Amino acid sequence: MNINEIRLKNLAKWANEEDSHAAFCKKAKIRPAYLSQLLNGHRNIGEKTARSIELETRKRKGSMDIPSEMPINHNGINSQVLKKAIQLVDLVIQSRGFTVGDDEKANIIAIIYEEMI
């Protein structure tokens, strides 16, 4: 699945979660005709549009680019990405022989996680 398909699937899901497409448009601050063009594939959902819709609908930045099949918990954390970030940090610490405290490790994991999503 490419980025356009992922964004389209997420947009359709988000729009359908509202009472109506008109309600979603009001929340997302887009025109209904534009939403229709996006949903019908007449226009691609570009980077600027994706981030704007996320911002206006109070979704996490970059969430439109994450396949909806990926598990995200109630805190907006993608458990699969977090697991990979932890594994990566553990690998680097272990292979380099670094000594880091728990707080420092948690901060590094948070930074890596943010870069991965």
NORTAJO-V248808 format. One line per field, one symbol per residue. ss: DSSP state (A for helix, B for strand, O for the rest). phi: phi as a letter, one per 40 degrees, with the letter a starting at -180 (. if undefined). A space follows every 50 residues. Layout:
# NORTAJO-V248808
ss: ???
phi: ???
This chain:
# NORTAJO-V248808
ss: OOAAAAAAAAAAAAAAAOOOAAAAAAAAOOOAAAAAAAAOOOOOOOAAAA AAAAAAOOOOOOAAAOOOOOOBOOOOOBAAAAAAAAAAAAAAAAAAOOOO OAAAAAAAAAAAAAAAO
phi: .ccccccccccccccccccaccccdcccfbcdccddccccgcbcccdccd cccdcccfccdgcccbdccccbcccgcccccccccccccdccccccgcbb ccccccccccccdcccc
